């Protein structure tokens, strides 16, 4: 009898980690949700509620969507709506849910070589940066922030990939934290999401130069990776995470994430068309 109990204990010891591992999901998400500390705040609350663990793959939006396309994640949580909608339309995602928003800001050195600090017109600011060849750091990583930056250069009628590109424009191919660090080191301008900026420590001479333009709005959406494309996707667990994010409890958790009293993200799952 004792031997049977011993063998059963051994089996349970091996089975328990496997069972625990099954109740977990992989979420491919942006560097901004990770670097801002949002996941550190909300994931323990989600696990306490559901028992589901979440492993986050932190990437730019383009890379996160590619991770979803390959079936290497169960859920994609990003911020580039046109790309999100294409992801669903192409059959890689089941449905897009709006979750929250914040805004982009133009960060720059206190010396303000482009003379844009305190303005609210992002197009005018980018035009001044280009005209004065002031240092500008681009993530250059196909992220949601990078996509937003490129759209703003287009709005300013600046061909940043062609004739208007110069040594003043530096693409680093890295995330938001690295871009802010680079801008701090070279006293350059950079487009950042407010959440990462508020949590960023190595500011050096950097400060907010331009904010408040409606073109700097930054919406986040979440999608379950299609189990029709990838049968191994944990459909029920992944959808449970999405349902929690857009529930009153999840939305409250997002709103409560603050740094020095400042709210980083604003829940809007209940706003039609968000």
KOLMI-570920 format. One record per residue (C-alpha): residue number from 1; residue in three letters; x, y, z. Coordinates in nm, 4 decimals. Layout:
<nodes>
@resi->NUM	resn->ALA	c1->X	c2->Y	c3->Z
...
</nodes>
This chain:
<nodes>
@resi->1	resn->UNK	c1->0.0000	c2->0.0000	c3->0.0000
@resi->2	resn->UNK	c1->0.2800	c2->0.2360	c3->0.0932
@resi->3	resn->UNK	c1->0.4505	c2->0.1595	c3->-0.2375
@resi->4	resn->UNK	c1->0.1305	c2->0.2449	c3->-0.4259
@resi->5	resn->UNK	c1->0.0981	c2->0.5718	c3->-0.2406
@resi->6	resn->UNK	c1->0.4620	c2->0.6476	c3->-0.3152
@resi->7	resn->UNK	c1->0.4147	c2->0.5790	c3->-0.6876
@resi->8	resn->UNK	c1->0.0977	c2->0.7858	c3->-0.6952
@resi->9	resn->UNK	c1->0.2807	c2->1.0735	c3->-0.5298
@resi->10	resn->UNK	c1->0.5520	c2->1.0547	c3->-0.7947
@resi->11	resn->UNK	c1->0.2942	c2->1.0557	c3->-1.0754
@resi->12	resn->UNK	c1->0.1160	c2->1.3537	c3->-0.9245
@resi->13	resn->UNK	c1->0.4437	c2->1.5384	c3->-0.8835
@resi->14	resn->UNK	c1->0.5095	c2->1.5027	c3->-1.2569
@resi->15	resn->UNK	c1->0.1495	c2->1.5614	c3->-1.3586
@resi->16	resn->UNK	c1->0.0943	c2->1.8775	c3->-1.1521
@resi->17	resn->UNK	c1->0.3406	c2->2.0981	c3->-1.3439
@resi->18	resn->UNK	c1->0.2015	c2->1.9702	c3->-1.6740
@resi->19	resn->UNK	c1->-0.1530	c2->2.0506	c3->-1.5677
@resi->20	resn->UNK	c1->-0.0479	c2->2.3918	c3->-1.4437
@resi->21	resn->UNK	c1->0.1344	c2->2.4561	c3->-1.7684
@resi->22	resn->UNK	c1->-0.1773	c2->2.3733	c3->-1.9695
@resi->23	resn->UNK	c1->-0.3678	c2->2.6552	c3->-1.7984
@resi->24	resn->UNK	c1->-0.1567	c2->2.9305	c3->-1.9473
@resi->25	resn->UNK	c1->-0.1494	c2->3.1332	c3->-2.2654
@resi->26	resn->UNK	c1->0.1001	c2->3.3265	c3->-2.4735
@resi->27	resn->UNK	c1->0.0195	c2->3.6875	c3->-2.5564
@resi->28	resn->UNK	c1->0.2169	c2->3.8696	c3->-2.8262
@resi->29	resn->UNK	c1->0.2019	c2->4.2368	c3->-2.7394
@resi->30	resn->UNK	c1->0.3717	c2->4.5687	c3->-2.7909
@resi->31	resn->UNK	c1->0.6761	c2->4.6920	c3->-2.6067
@resi->32	resn->UNK	c1->0.4674	c2->4.9814	c3->-2.4759
@resi->33	resn->UNK	c1->0.2315	c2->4.7596	c3->-2.2771
@resi->34	resn->UNK	c1->0.5324	c2->4.5803	c3->-2.1299
@resi->35	resn->UNK	c1->0.7645	c2->4.8784	c3->-2.0759
@resi->36	resn->UNK	c1->0.4882	c2->5.0865	c3->-1.9164
@resi->37	resn->UNK	c1->0.4381	c2->4.8265	c3->-1.6439
@resi->38	resn->UNK	c1->0.0766	c2->4.7591	c3->-1.7450
@resi->39	resn->UNK	c1->0.1192	c2->4.3811	c3->-1.7572
@resi->40	resn->UNK	c1->0.2965	c2->4.3761	c3->-1.4235
@resi->41	resn->UNK	c1->-0.0149	c2->4.5418	c3->-1.2833
@resi->42	resn->UNK	c1->-0.2985	c2->4.3531	c3->-1.4526
@resi->43	resn->UNK	c1->-0.1695	c2->3.9982	c3->-1.5071
@resi->44	resn->UNK	c1->-0.1538	c2->3.9026	c3->-1.1372
@resi->45	resn->UNK	c1->-0.5136	c2->4.0243	c3->-1.1052
@resi->46	resn->UNK	c1->-0.6210	c2->3.8155	c3->-1.4043
@resi->47	resn->UNK	c1->-0.4458	c2->3.5061	c3->-1.2736
@resi->48	resn->UNK	c1->-0.5989	c2->3.5485	c3->-0.9281
@resi->49	resn->UNK	c1->-0.9418	c2->3.5682	c3->-1.0909
@resi->50	resn->UNK	c1->-0.9074	c2->3.2820	c3->-1.3408
@resi->51	resn->UNK	c1->-0.6009	c2->3.0756	c3->-1.2506
@resi->52	resn->UNK	c1->-0.4678	c2->3.1335	c3->-1.6023
@resi->53	resn->UNK	c1->-0.1044	c2->3.2326	c3->-1.6374
@resi->54	resn->UNK	c1->0.0072	c2->3.4652	c3->-1.9164
@resi->55	resn->UNK	c1->0.3467	c2->3.4683	c3->-2.0848
@resi->56	resn->UNK	c1->0.4067	c2->3.7907	c3->-2.2756
@resi->57	resn->UNK	c1->0.6173	c2->3.8136	c3->-2.5897
@resi->58	resn->UNK	c1->0.7061	c2->4.1831	c3->-2.6056
@resi->59	resn->UNK	c1->0.7583	c2->4.3041	c3->-2.9639
@resi->60	resn->UNK	c1->0.6673	c2->4.5829	c3->-3.1972
@resi->61	resn->UNK	c1->0.3133	c2->4.5568	c3->-3.3337
@resi->62	resn->UNK	c1->0.4262	c2->4.4309	c3->-3.6747
@resi->63	resn->UNK	c1->0.6351	c2->4.1565	c3->-3.5178
@resi->64	resn->UNK	c1->0.3574	c2->4.0680	c3->-3.2727
@resi->65	resn->UNK	c1->0.1123	c2->4.0267	c3->-3.5595
@resi->66	resn->UNK	c1->0.3659	c2->3.8096	c3->-3.7425
@resi->67	resn->UNK	c1->0.3974	c2->3.5980	c3->-3.4276
@resi->68	resn->UNK	c1->0.0204	c2->3.5538	c3->-3.4350
@resi->69	resn->UNK	c1->0.0250	c2->3.4659	c3->-3.8050
@resi->70	resn->UNK	c1->0.2750	c2->3.1890	c3->-3.7349
@resi->71	resn->UNK	c1->0.0585	c2->3.0571	c3->-3.4529
@resi->72	resn->UNK	c1->0.3283	c2->3.1249	c3->-3.1937
@resi->73	resn->UNK	c1->0.0833	c2->3.3083	c3->-2.9662
@resi->74	resn->UNK	c1->-0.2748	c2->3.2581	c3->-2.8536
@resi->75	resn->UNK	c1->-0.3645	c2->3.6273	c3->-2.8307
@resi->76	resn->UNK	c1->-0.2331	c2->3.9441	c3->-2.9961
@resi->77	resn->UNK	c1->-0.2651	c2->4.2752	c3->-2.8072
@resi->78	resn->UNK	c1->-0.1365	c2->4.5680	c3->-3.0164
@resi->79	resn->UNK	c1->-0.1991	c2->4.9256	c3->-3.1352
@resi->80	resn->UNK	c1->-0.2244	c2->4.9709	c3->-3.5101
@resi->81	resn->UNK	c1->-0.5897	c2->4.9416	c3->-3.6069
@resi->82	resn->UNK	c1->-0.5491	c2->4.9118	c3->-3.9881
@resi->83	resn->UNK	c1->-0.3030	c2->4.6251	c3->-3.9372
@resi->84	resn->UNK	c1->-0.5283	c2->4.4657	c3->-3.6741
@resi->85	resn->UNK	c1->-0.8284	c2->4.4752	c3->-3.9076
@resi->86	resn->UNK	c1->-0.6238	c2->4.3228	c3->-4.1896
@resi->87	resn->UNK	c1->-0.5062	c2->4.0495	c3->-3.9501
@resi->88	resn->UNK	c1->-0.8713	c2->3.9568	c3->-3.8869
@resi->89	resn->UNK	c1->-0.9789	c2->4.0013	c3->-4.2498
@resi->90	resn->UNK	c1->-0.7011	c2->3.7651	c3->-4.3622
@resi->91	resn->UNK	c1->-0.8327	c2->3.4998	c3->-4.1255
@resi->92	resn->UNK	c1->-0.5489	c2->3.5058	c3->-3.8729
@resi->93	resn->UNK	c1->-0.7579	c2->3.6625	c3->-3.5958
@resi->94	resn->UNK	c1->-1.1103	c2->3.5770	c3->-3.4838
@resi->95	resn->UNK	c1->-1.2378	c2->3.9230	c3->-3.3875
@resi->96	resn->UNK	c1->-1.0873	c2->4.2569	c3->-3.2872
@resi->97	resn->UNK	c1->-1.1898	c2->4.4059	c3->-2.9526
@resi->98	resn->UNK	c1->-1.1095	c2->4.7628	c3->-2.8542
@resi->99	resn->UNK	c1->-0.9468	c2->4.7757	c3->-2.5102
@resi->100	resn->UNK	c1->-0.7987	c2->5.1150	c3->-2.4229
@resi->101	resn->UNK	c1->-0.6220	c2->5.4223	c3->-2.5517
@resi->102	resn->UNK	c1->-0.3605	c2->5.6764	c3->-2.4603
@resi->103	resn->UNK	c1->-0.1670	c2->5.9158	c3->-2.6815
@resi->104	resn->UNK	c1->0.1648	c2->5.9670	c3->-2.8489
@resi->105	resn->UNK	c1->0.3889	c2->6.2568	c3->-2.7559
@resi->106	resn->UNK	c1->0.6897	c2->6.4145	c3->-2.9190
@resi->107	resn->UNK	c1->0.9778	c2->6.4068	c3->-2.6743
@resi->108	resn->UNK	c1->1.2847	c2->6.6202	c3->-2.7228
@resi->109	resn->UNK	c1->1.5847	c2->6.7830	c3->-2.5520
@resi->110	resn->UNK	c1->1.5368	c2->7.0862	c3->-2.3309
@resi->111	resn->UNK	c1->1.7704	c2->7.2758	c3->-2.5637
@resi->112	resn->UNK	c1->1.4967	c2->7.2338	c3->-2.8297
@resi->113	resn->UNK	c1->1.7083	c2->7.2890	c3->-3.1435
@resi->114	resn->UNK	c1->1.3994	c2->7.2717	c3->-3.3669
@resi->115	resn->UNK	c1->1.2109	c2->7.5331	c3->-3.1627
@resi->116	resn->UNK	c1->0.8975	c2->7.3217	c3->-3.1211
@resi->117	resn->UNK	c1->0.8596	c2->7.2843	c3->-2.7449
@resi->118	resn->UNK	c1->0.5184	c2->7.3735	c3->-2.6083
@resi->119	resn->UNK	c1->0.3414	c2->7.3329	c3->-2.9414
@resi->120	resn->UNK	c1->0.0346	c2->7.1239	c3->-3.0174
@resi->121	resn->UNK	c1->0.0783	c2->7.0812	c3->-3.3941
@resi->122	resn->UNK	c1->0.2762	c2->6.7637	c3->-3.4585
@resi->123	resn->UNK	c1->0.2971	c2->6.8205	c3->-3.8348
@resi->124	resn->UNK	c1->0.4452	c2->7.1674	c3->-3.7847
@resi->125	resn->UNK	c1->0.6911	c2->7.0225	c3->-3.5341
@resi->126	resn->UNK	c1->0.8107	c2->6.7481	c3->-3.7699
@resi->127	resn->UNK	c1->0.8462	c2->7.0027	c3->-4.0481
@resi->128	resn->UNK	c1->1.0663	c2->7.2192	c3->-3.8236
@resi->129	resn->UNK	c1->1.2754	c2->6.9179	c3->-3.7221
@resi->130	resn->UNK	c1->1.3326	c2->6.8302	c3->-4.0875
@resi->131	resn->UNK	c1->1.4098	c2->7.1896	c3->-4.1913
@resi->132	resn->UNK	c1->1.6648	c2->7.2332	c3->-3.9130
@resi->133	resn->UNK	c1->1.8023	c2->6.8784	c3->-3.9462
@resi->134	resn->UNK	c1->1.7592	c2->6.8317	c3->-3.5720
@resi->135	resn->UNK	c1->1.8424	c2->6.4804	c3->-3.4482
@resi->136	resn->UNK	c1->1.5423	c2->6.2456	c3->-3.4582
@resi->137	resn->UNK	c1->1.5335	c2->5.8851	c3->-3.3388
@resi->138	resn->UNK	c1->1.2956	c2->5.6429	c3->-3.5110
@resi->139	resn->UNK	c1->1.2150	c2->5.3000	c3->-3.3743
@resi->140	resn->UNK	c1->1.2311	c2->5.1645	c3->-3.7292
@resi->141	resn->UNK	c1->1.0878	c2->4.8337	c3->-3.6113
@resi->142	resn->UNK	c1->0.7477	c2->4.8123	c3->-3.7866
@resi->143	resn->UNK	c1->0.5772	c2->4.8690	c3->-3.4527
@resi->144	resn->UNK	c1->0.2527	c2->5.0555	c3->-3.3982
@resi->145	resn->UNK	c1->0.4515	c2->5.3578	c3->-3.2862
@resi->146	resn->UNK	c1->0.6745	c2->5.3354	c3->-3.5933
@resi->147	resn->UNK	c1->0.3658	c2->5.3108	c3->-3.8179
@resi->148	resn->UNK	c1->0.2176	c2->5.6170	c3->-3.6473
@resi->149	resn->UNK	c1->0.5438	c2->5.8075	c3->-3.6915
@resi->150	resn->UNK	c1->0.5599	c2->5.7280	c3->-4.0638
@resi->151	resn->UNK	c1->0.1974	c2->5.8367	c3->-4.1063
@resi->152	resn->UNK	c1->0.2794	c2->6.1691	c3->-3.9410
@resi->153	resn->UNK	c1->0.5770	c2->6.2281	c3->-4.1732
@resi->154	resn->UNK	c1->0.3411	c2->6.1634	c3->-4.4656
@resi->155	resn->UNK	c1->0.0909	c2->6.4092	c3->-4.3193
@resi->156	resn->UNK	c1->0.3730	c2->6.6635	c3->-4.3128
@resi->157	resn->UNK	c1->0.4489	c2->6.5862	c3->-4.6810
@resi->158	resn->UNK	c1->0.7987	c2->6.4741	c3->-4.5852
@resi->159	resn->UNK	c1->0.9489	c2->6.1795	c3->-4.7757
@resi->160	resn->UNK	c1->1.1363	c2->6.0359	c3->-4.4810
@resi->161	resn->UNK	c1->1.2226	c2->5.7126	c3->-4.6615
@resi->162	resn->UNK	c1->1.3518	c2->5.8946	c3->-4.9681
@resi->163	resn->UNK	c1->1.4611	c2->6.2434	c3->-5.0635
@resi->164	resn->UNK	c1->1.4090	c2->6.4000	c3->-4.7208
@resi->165	resn->UNK	c1->1.6006	c2->6.1406	c3->-4.5231
@resi->166	resn->UNK	c1->1.9360	c2->6.2511	c3->-4.3866
@resi->167	resn->UNK	c1->2.1962	c2->6.1754	c3->-4.1197
@resi->168	resn->UNK	c1->1.9805	c2->6.3642	c3->-3.8702
@resi->169	resn->UNK	c1->1.7239	c2->6.0796	c3->-3.8910
@resi->170	resn->UNK	c1->1.8369	c2->5.7675	c3->-3.7076
@resi->171	resn->UNK	c1->1.6496	c2->5.4366	c3->-3.7277
@resi->172	resn->UNK	c1->1.7448	c2->5.1889	c3->-3.4546
@resi->173	resn->UNK	c1->1.5179	c2->4.8868	c3->-3.5171
@resi->174	resn->UNK	c1->1.4387	c2->4.8511	c3->-3.1468
@resi->175	resn->UNK	c1->1.1599	c2->4.9071	c3->-2.8950
@resi->176	resn->UNK	c1->1.0314	c2->5.2172	c3->-2.7226
@resi->177	resn->UNK	c1->1.2600	c2->5.2002	c3->-2.4217
@resi->178	resn->UNK	c1->1.5680	c2->5.1679	c3->-2.6440
@resi->179	resn->UNK	c1->1.4499	c2->5.4569	c3->-2.8628
@resi->180	resn->UNK	c1->1.4068	c2->5.6814	c3->-2.5587
@resi->181	resn->UNK	c1->1.7498	c2->5.5802	c3->-2.4301
@resi->182	resn->UNK	c1->1.9034	c2->5.6632	c3->-2.7680
@resi->183	resn->UNK	c1->1.7253	c2->5.9992	c3->-2.7819
@resi->184	resn->UNK	c1->1.8457	c2->6.0749	c3->-2.4293
@resi->185	resn->UNK	c1->2.2047	c2->5.9879	c3->-2.5219
@resi->186	resn->UNK	c1->2.2086	c2->6.2006	c3->-2.8383
@resi->187	resn->UNK	c1->1.9712	c2->6.4787	c3->-2.7266
@resi->188	resn->UNK	c1->1.7337	c2->6.3968	c3->-3.0089
@resi->189	resn->UNK	c1->1.3619	c2->6.4010	c3->-3.0683
@resi->190	resn->UNK	c1->1.1511	c2->6.0849	c3->-3.0638
@resi->191	resn->UNK	c1->0.7844	c2->5.9933	c3->-3.0944
@resi->192	resn->UNK	c1->0.6825	c2->5.7986	c3->-2.7833
@resi->193	resn->UNK	c1->0.3685	c2->5.6586	c3->-2.6298
@resi->194	resn->UNK	c1->0.2816	c2->5.8396	c3->-2.3096
@resi->195	resn->UNK	c1->0.2641	c2->5.5200	c3->-2.1040
@resi->196	resn->UNK	c1->0.6261	c2->5.4255	c3->-2.1685
@resi->197	resn->UNK	c1->0.7386	c2->5.7857	c3->-2.1203
@resi->198	resn->UNK	c1->0.5761	c2->5.8083	c3->-1.7776
@resi->199	resn->UNK	c1->0.7546	c2->5.4917	c3->-1.6660
@resi->200	resn->UNK	c1->1.0880	c2->5.5872	c3->-1.8291
@resi->201	resn->UNK	c1->1.3671	c2->5.6696	c3->-1.5818
@resi->202	resn->UNK	c1->1.6668	c2->5.7677	c3->-1.7959
@resi->203	resn->UNK	c1->1.5276	c2->6.0982	c3->-1.9197
@resi->204	resn->UNK	c1->1.8461	c2->6.3033	c3->-1.9075
@resi->205	resn->UNK	c1->1.7711	c2->6.6324	c3->-2.0838
@resi->206	resn->UNK	c1->1.4511	c2->6.5018	c3->-2.2430
@resi->207	resn->UNK	c1->1.1052	c2->6.6464	c3->-2.1855
@resi->208	resn->UNK	c1->0.7703	c2->6.6539	c3->-2.3645
@resi->209	resn->UNK	c1->0.7947	c2->6.8902	c3->-2.6608
@resi->210	resn->UNK	c1->0.4586	c2->6.8453	c3->-2.8349
@resi->211	resn->UNK	c1->0.1337	c2->6.6942	c3->-2.7086
@resi->212	resn->UNK	c1->-0.2404	c2->6.7318	c3->-2.7457
@resi->213	resn->UNK	c1->-0.2767	c2->6.7026	c3->-3.1239
@resi->214	resn->UNK	c1->-0.5736	c2->6.4772	c3->-3.2092
@resi->215	resn->UNK	c1->-0.3497	c2->6.3046	c3->-3.4645
@resi->216	resn->UNK	c1->-0.1518	c2->6.1628	c3->-3.1705
@resi->217	resn->UNK	c1->-0.4407	c2->5.9445	c3->-3.0492
@resi->218	resn->UNK	c1->-0.3257	c2->5.5867	c3->-2.9776
@resi->219	resn->UNK	c1->-0.5855	c2->5.3053	c3->-2.9682
@resi->220	resn->UNK	c1->-0.5151	c2->4.9478	c3->-2.8544
@resi->221	resn->UNK	c1->-0.6977	c2->4.6331	c3->-2.9661
@resi->222	resn->UNK	c1->-0.6847	c2->4.2634	c3->-2.8782
@resi->223	resn->UNK	c1->-0.7547	c2->3.9535	c3->-3.0895
@resi->224	resn->UNK	c1->-0.7658	c2->3.5790	c3->-3.0440
@resi->225	resn->UNK	c1->-0.5415	c2->3.4021	c3->-3.2945
@resi->226	resn->UNK	c1->-0.7590	c2->3.1890	c3->-3.5220
@resi->227	resn->UNK	c1->-0.7804	c2->2.8242	c3->-3.4139
@resi->228	resn->UNK	c1->-0.8931	c2->2.7510	c3->-3.7705
@resi->229	resn->UNK	c1->-0.5448	c2->2.8513	c3->-3.8874
@resi->230	resn->UNK	c1->-0.3632	c2->2.6995	c3->-3.5905
@resi->231	resn->UNK	c1->-0.5417	c2->2.4152	c3->-3.4142
@resi->232	resn->UNK	c1->-0.3129	c2->2.4335	c3->-3.1093
@resi->233	resn->UNK	c1->-0.4336	c2->2.7822	c3->-3.0141
@resi->234	resn->UNK	c1->-0.5847	c2->2.7754	c3->-2.6646
@resi->235	resn->UNK	c1->-0.9185	c2->2.9149	c3->-2.7705
@resi->236	resn->UNK	c1->-1.1061	c2->2.9027	c3->-2.4388
@resi->237	resn->UNK	c1->-0.8176	c2->3.0337	c3->-2.2279
@resi->238	resn->UNK	c1->-0.7269	c2->3.3048	c3->-2.4778
@resi->239	resn->UNK	c1->-1.0865	c2->3.4208	c3->-2.5064
@resi->240	resn->UNK	c1->-1.1113	c2->3.4230	c3->-2.1261
@resi->241	resn->UNK	c1->-0.8238	c2->3.6742	c3->-2.1192
@resi->242	resn->UNK	c1->-0.9912	c2->3.8910	c3->-2.3828
@resi->243	resn->UNK	c1->-1.3263	c2->3.8744	c3->-2.2038
@resi->244	resn->UNK	c1->-1.1587	c2->3.9828	c3->-1.8810
@resi->245	resn->UNK	c1->-0.9762	c2->4.2739	c3->-2.0477
@resi->246	resn->UNK	c1->-1.3008	c2->4.4173	c3->-2.1829
@resi->247	resn->UNK	c1->-1.5058	c2->4.3395	c3->-1.8719
@resi->248	resn->UNK	c1->-1.5761	c2->4.6037	c3->-1.6087
@resi->249	resn->UNK	c1->-1.3204	c2->4.4363	c3->-1.3822
@resi->250	resn->UNK	c1->-1.0464	c2->4.4353	c3->-1.6456
@resi->251	resn->UNK	c1->-1.1229	c2->4.7897	c3->-1.7566
@resi->252	resn->UNK	c1->-1.1078	c2->4.9065	c3->-1.3961
@resi->253	resn->UNK	c1->-0.7702	c2->4.7355	c3->-1.3519
@resi->254	resn->UNK	c1->-0.6342	c2->4.9129	c3->-1.6603
@resi->255	resn->UNK	c1->-0.7595	c2->5.2506	c3->-1.5373
@resi->256	resn->UNK	c1->-0.6004	c2->5.1971	c3->-1.1972
@resi->257	resn->UNK	c1->-0.2503	c2->5.1545	c3->-1.3398
@resi->258	resn->UNK	c1->-0.0820	c2->5.4843	c3->-1.2562
@resi->259	resn->UNK	c1->0.2671	c2->5.6211	c3->-1.2107
@resi->260	resn->UNK	c1->0.3103	c2->5.9129	c3->-0.9738
@resi->261	resn->UNK	c1->-0.0652	c2->5.9587	c3->-0.9788
@resi->262	resn->UNK	c1->-0.0853	c2->5.9790	c3->-1.3591
@resi->263	resn->UNK	c1->-0.3058	c2->5.7332	c3->-1.5435
@resi->264	resn->UNK	c1->-0.1233	c2->5.5606	c3->-1.8303
@resi->265	resn->UNK	c1->-0.4125	c2->5.4038	c3->-2.0247
@resi->266	resn->UNK	c1->-0.7808	c2->5.4866	c3->-2.0565
@resi->267	resn->UNK	c1->-1.0231	c2->5.1949	c3->-2.1016
@resi->268	resn->UNK	c1->-1.2766	c2->5.2305	c3->-2.3844
@resi->269	resn->UNK	c1->-1.3954	c2->4.8785	c3->-2.4643
@resi->270	resn->UNK	c1->-1.7553	c2->4.9997	c3->-2.4478
@resi->271	resn->UNK	c1->-1.7072	c2->5.2785	c3->-2.7049
@resi->272	resn->UNK	c1->-1.8614	c2->5.1807	c3->-3.0414
@resi->273	resn->UNK	c1->-1.6109	c2->5.1881	c3->-3.3267
@resi->274	resn->UNK	c1->-1.3073	c2->5.2363	c3->-3.1022
</nodes>
